[in-house]
Amino acid sequence: MAATATFGLLRRVTLKQTKYKLFYALNNAPTDMKLRYVHSVFCKSTFCTEASGKEIERDKSTKSTISKAMRLYLERSREYEEFMRKESINYKIGRRHLANMMGEDPETFTQEDIDRAIEYLFPSGLFEPRARPLMRPPEEVFPQRKEAEFDESGRPYHFLFYTGKPNYYQLLHDVVTHLNGLNKYEDEMIRRHSYPGEADVVDFSGSEWISKDNLETLLVETINEREYDNFVKVMERLSHHPYAFRIRDFISKYRKLLISQTKASDIPKPLLGEDGKSRITVTEAQRKTARASATITHPGTGKITINGADILYFERIQSREQLI
């Protein structure tokens, strides 16, 4: 009876109890009870160790299986990042060499200076701008790619991964966040009896929303017409908010400036000649070491005279087409 009671005491011992009680119960138990208890504990611990080992092996096999599926994706992403890093370094080196060739300061040599230098050093008669020589940052030349969206275990980085278009819905989420913030700020200003003035109104009349293709390039995702219309609607609502000037930079990022008209001062005024015909003479034509002056007469005869000769003065057809 005592042995049974002692064994029952051992059965009631839990992990939350102290080691003192456990050792006390073992010391008071008979020898055979001690051996059976130790054997059962040893078997259970061995079983737990084997089970935990199998779970670890199962986790490793699952992780390795997912890693194989994601390995090619991650390798391509790393290769693209390395490629863009090298191209960016080459662009900076080329810009410095180009500035030295033009006698300019490399630190203040802008993209406009680069375009002007390329046009000066590599004149082209091609009419298609995309076929002409250019030197642009690699981000503008090579198409962007999405960064790795999953880790090696297959877990997504973005919390909107389930939508299939996380960047697009992240943009809509940001718009709603800004809109709620502006509404809260407006309520605070109303309580203070403060209202926006005319100087705070944002004027977007000289720009328009970026096109669907440009938005897809910016998001690195493909969207349909309905989703693009939703984007325009929410941006219109955000831009018409009384306090939209507080997030001017965010809105301007999705606006495209319209092509400004040529200033009237840039167009030479026609002069009336003795024969009653209007003439415009341009004398600042320059290309490398060549200098030229051109005179256009209205009304004219349709003839082209170049240094006393006709259009055949230029031997290359491209030069003739460019003149016409």
Secondary structure as GFF3:
##gff-version 3
##sequence-region A 1 324
A	DSSP	alpha_helix	2	11	.	.	.	ID=ss1
A	DSSP	alpha_helix	19	28	.	.	.	ID=ss2
A	DSSP	alpha_helix	31	101	.	.	.	ID=ss3
A	DSSP	three_ten_helix	106	108	.	.	.	ID=ss4
A	DSSP	alpha_helix	111	121	.	.	.	ID=ss5
A	DSSP	three_ten_helix	129	131	.	.	.	ID=ss6
A	DSSP	alpha_helix	138	141	.	.	.	ID=ss7
A	DSSP	three_ten_helix	161	163	.	.	.	ID=ss8
A	DSSP	alpha_helix	166	191	.	.	.	ID=ss9
A	DSSP	three_ten_helix	198	200	.	.	.	ID=ss10
A	DSSP	beta_strand	207	209	.	.	.	ID=ss11
A	DSSP	alpha_helix	212	219	.	.	.	ID=ss12
A	DSSP	alpha_helix	225	239	.	.	.	ID=ss13
A	DSSP	three_ten_helix	244	247	.	.	.	ID=ss14
A	DSSP	alpha_helix	248	252	.	.	.	ID=ss15
A	DSSP	beta_strand	255	257	.	.	.	ID=ss16
A	DSSP	three_ten_helix	264	266	.	.	.	ID=ss17
A	DSSP	beta_strand	271	272	.	.	.	ID=ss18
A	DSSP	beta_strand	278	287	.	.	.	ID=ss19
A	DSSP	beta_strand	290	298	.	.	.	ID=ss20
A	DSSP	three_ten_helix	311	313	.	.	.	ID=ss21
A	DSSP	alpha_helix	317	323	.	.	.	ID=ss22
###
